[in-house]
Amino acid sequence: MLSMNEAVKNLIEMFANKSFPEQIALTIIKRRSGEDVRPCDKWSIGNQLIMLFIGGTDDARTLKQWNAVGRKVMKGSKAFGIYAPLVKKIVDGEEEEQTVIVGFKVVPVFKVEDTGGEELEAVSYEPEIREMPPFIDVAEKLDIKVKWKPLSCAAYGYYSPRDNSITLGSKDFIVYFHELAHAVNATYADLSKDIKKAEVVAELTAAVLCEMNGISGYESQAYKYIQRFCADMEDKAVLKNIMRTLNEVEKIIGIILDASTYGSEGRTVSLRHEP
């Protein structure tokens, strides 16, 4: 494993000269198909976002659907609404029947946390042990829950300080590294005070960890990600922000290395950069 010094040197050179290796496309976890899928797995992205951010859950169903799996909605529980399309069959000029959407109706659904009864079938998207990312042991040691789920919002993953959890919609290591950086950063800082800085720190940490572990193909997209959070979007601003945040990155990587048994040999974290 490269030292952090070597990894940062390589990245800075690539970022400055735009000499990136061939970019690889990040993978996404796909929903299962078949009769055993949850009803919400078939919903539109819009309804899934309503479920996540308004319902505050990752599984919601109608009363009838909960009853069908042997669960009852608890007394006093409040439903939230999703939008179901109203369809109509029409015949066009060539007498071919078509189904068109003519409107929407609100359908009340209840979250799984407000139900009780039969155990639900567990749906696991967790990678096999041999596919687990480096430093996965850090999450367990720092009491950070990690779960893999199909992509349901405009992000490959996210960290939730509410329950100190990482949710991943991709099995690519850089996505885990990014969210792990957020989780570690949150142990000693309020990320909400400077969201832009927190994102630059997390992505740069992820890029450095990838470089240290010889994982390539992410550099270009990491640069573009950081660029989006830099004030004037110019190349000089990107490098300036990177240099400003290196001390923070060093601190996070130090915590990760200290907590992990992965690659324990030959660790070197000794950067010092002035803002």
C-alpha positions in Angstrom: 0.0 0.0 0.0 1.4 3.5 -0.9 2.0 6.0 1.8 -0.4 9.0 1.9 2.5 11.2 0.8 3.0 9.1 -2.4 -0.7 8.9 -3.1 -1.2 12.7 -2.7 1.8 13.5 -4.9 0.4 11.2 -7.7 -3.1 12.8 -7.4 -1.9 16.4 -7.4 0.2 15.7 -10.5 -2.8 14.2 -12.3 -5.1 17.0 -11.1 -2.7 19.7 -12.2 -1.9 18.1 -15.6 -5.3 16.5 -16.3 -3.4 13.3 -17.1 -6.0 10.9 -15.9 -6.1 7.1 -16.6 -9.0 5.8 -18.5 -12.2 6.4 -16.5 -14.3 3.5 -15.3 -18.1 3.7 -14.9 -19.3 3.2 -11.4 -21.6 0.3 -10.9 -25.0 0.5 -9.3 -26.9 -2.0 -7.3 -30.0 -3.1 -9.2 -33.3 -4.2 -7.8 -34.2 -7.8 -7.9 -36.9 -9.1 -10.2 -39.5 -11.8 -9.5 -42.5 -12.3 -7.3 -40.5 -11.9 -4.0 -39.7 -8.2 -4.6 -41.2 -5.6 -2.2 -44.0 -3.5 -3.7 -41.9 -0.3 -3.2 -39.2 -1.8 -5.3 -41.5 -1.3 -8.3 -42.3 2.3 -7.5 -41.1 5.3 -9.5 -38.0 7.1 -8.3 -40.3 10.0 -7.2 -42.3 7.8 -4.9 -39.2 6.1 -3.6 -37.9 9.6 -2.7 -41.2 10.4 -0.9 -40.8 7.1 1.0 -37.2 7.9 2.0 -37.5 11.6 2.9 -41.1 12.1 3.9 -41.9 8.6 5.2 -38.5 8.2 6.7 -38.4 4.5 5.9 -37.1 2.1 3.2 -40.3 0.0 3.1 -43.8 1.2 2.9 -47.1 -0.5 1.7 -50.8 -0.2 1.7 -53.0 -1.8 4.4 -53.9 -4.5 2.0 -50.3 -5.2 1.1 -49.2 -5.4 4.8 -52.1 -7.7 5.5 -51.0 -10.0 2.6 -47.7 -10.6 4.3 -49.2 -11.2 7.8 -48.5 -7.8 9.3 -50.9 -5.3 10.8 -50.6 -1.6 11.0 -50.5 -0.5 14.7 -53.2 1.7 16.1 -52.6 5.4 15.9 -50.1 5.1 13.0 -50.3 7.8 10.3 -50.1 7.1 6.6 -48.2 9.2 4.1 -49.2 9.5 0.4 -47.5 8.3 -2.8 -48.8 9.0 -6.3 -50.3 6.2 -8.4 -51.0 6.8 -12.1 -54.6 6.8 -13.4 -54.6 5.0 -16.8 -57.0 4.8 -19.6 -57.0 2.5 -22.7 -57.6 4.2 -26.0 -57.8 3.1 -29.6 -55.8 5.1 -32.1 -56.6 5.7 -35.8 -55.2 2.3 -36.7 -57.4 0.6 -34.1 -54.4 -0.3 -31.9 -55.1 -0.2 -28.2 -52.8 1.9 -26.1 -52.6 2.7 -22.4 -52.1 6.3 -21.5 -51.7 8.1 -18.1 -54.6 10.6 -17.6 -53.7 11.7 -14.1 -52.6 10.6 -10.6 -54.3 9.7 -7.3 -52.8 9.8 -3.8 -52.5 6.3 -2.3 -52.0 6.1 1.5 -49.2 3.8 2.6 -47.7 2.9 6.0 -44.0 2.4 6.9 -42.7 -0.9 8.1 -41.8 0.6 11.5 -45.5 1.1 12.2 -46.4 -2.5 11.6 -46.2 -5.7 13.6 -46.6 -9.4 12.9 -44.9 -12.0 10.7 -41.2 -11.5 10.0 -40.4 -10.2 6.5 -38.1 -12.0 4.1 -34.7 -10.4 4.4 -33.4 -8.9 1.2 -29.6 -8.7 1.2 -27.5 -6.8 -1.4 -24.3 -7.1 0.7 -21.2 -8.1 -1.4 -19.5 -11.4 -0.7 -16.7 -11.3 1.8 -14.0 -11.3 -0.9 -15.7 -8.3 -2.5 -15.8 -6.2 0.6 -13.9 -2.9 0.4 -10.7 -2.2 2.2 -11.3 -0.7 5.7 -14.7 -2.2 6.0 -13.6 -3.2 9.6 -13.3 0.5 10.4 -17.0 1.0 10.2 -17.6 -1.8 12.7 -15.0 -0.6 15.1 -16.4 3.0 15.0 -20.0 1.6 15.4 -21.0 2.8 11.9 -23.7 0.7 10.3 -23.1 -0.1 6.6 -25.9 -1.4 4.3 -26.2 -1.9 0.6 -29.4 -1.1 -1.2 -30.5 -0.4 -4.8 -30.0 3.1 -6.0 -33.0 5.2 -5.0 -31.9 8.8 -5.2 -29.4 10.9 -7.1 -26.4 9.6 -5.2 -24.3 6.4 -5.2 -24.4 6.5 -1.4 -25.0 8.6 1.6 -24.1 9.0 5.3 -26.8 9.6 7.8 -25.7 11.2 11.1 -29.2 10.5 12.6 -28.4 6.8 13.1 -24.6 6.9 12.2 -25.1 4.8 9.1 -23.7 4.5 5.6 -26.1 3.4 2.8 -24.4 2.3 -0.5 -26.1 2.0 -3.9 -22.8 0.9 -5.5 -20.2 -1.7 -4.6 -17.3 0.4 -5.9 -14.8 1.0 -3.2 -14.5 4.8 -3.8 -18.2 5.2 -2.9 -17.6 3.5 0.5 -14.4 5.5 1.1 -16.3 8.8 0.5 -19.1 8.0 2.9 -16.7 6.5 5.5 -14.8 9.8 5.3 -18.0 11.7 6.1 -18.7 9.3 9.0 -15.2 9.7 10.5 -15.3 13.5 9.9 -18.6 13.7 11.8 -17.0 12.1 14.9 -15.3 15.4 15.7 -16.9 18.1 13.4 -20.3 19.5 12.5 -20.5 18.8 8.8 -23.6 21.0 8.3 -21.6 24.1 9.1 -19.7 23.9 5.7 -21.3 21.3 3.4 -19.1 22.3 0.4 -15.9 21.8 2.4 -17.2 18.5 3.8 -17.8 17.2 0.3 -14.4 18.2 -0.9 -12.8 16.6 2.1 -14.8 13.3 1.7 -14.0 13.0 -2.1 -10.4 13.9 -1.7 -10.1 11.4 1.2 -11.7 8.7 -1.0 -9.4 9.5 -3.9 -6.3 9.3 -1.7 -7.4 6.0 -0.2 -8.0 4.6 -3.7 -4.5 5.7 -4.8 -2.9 4.3 -1.7 -4.5 0.9 -2.5 -3.7 1.0 -6.2 -7.3 1.4 -7.3 -7.4 3.3 -10.6 -10.0 4.7 -13.0 -11.7 7.1 -10.5 -9.3 10.1 -10.8 -11.2 12.1 -13.4 -14.6 11.8 -11.8 -13.1 12.6 -8.4 -11.6 15.8 -9.8 -14.9 16.7 -11.5 -16.8 16.0 -8.2 -14.5 18.3 -6.3 -14.7 20.9 -9.0 -18.4 21.2 -8.5 -18.0 22.4 -4.9 -15.2 24.9 -5.7 -16.2 28.5 -5.7 -15.3 29.7 -9.2 -15.1 26.3 -10.9 -11.6 27.1 -12.4 -8.8 24.6 -12.3 -6.7 26.9 -9.9 -9.7 27.0 -7.5 -9.8 23.2 -7.4 -6.1 22.8 -6.6 -6.3 25.6 -4.0 -9.2 23.9 -2.2 -7.5 20.6 -2.4 -4.4 22.0 -0.7 -6.5 23.8 1.9 -8.2 20.5 2.9 -5.2 18.2 3.0 -4.7 18.5 6.7 -8.3 17.5 7.3 -7.8 14.6 4.9 -4.7 13.5 6.7 -6.5 13.5 10.1 -9.4 11.3 8.7 -7.0 8.9 7.0 -5.0 8.7 10.2 -8.1 7.7 12.2 -9.0 5.1 9.5 -5.6 3.6 9.5 -5.4 3.5 13.3 -8.8 1.7 13.5 -8.1 -0.8 10.7 -6.1 -4.0 10.5 -6.0 -3.7 6.7 -2.6 -2.9 5.2 -1.2 -2.2 8.6 2.4 -2.7 7.4 4.3 0.3 6.2 1.8 3.0 7.1 3.0 6.5 6.6 0.8 9.6 7.2 3.0 12.6 7.7 1.8 15.5 5.5 1.8 19.1 6.6 0.4 21.7 4.3 -0.3 25.4 5.0 -3.8 26.6 3.9 
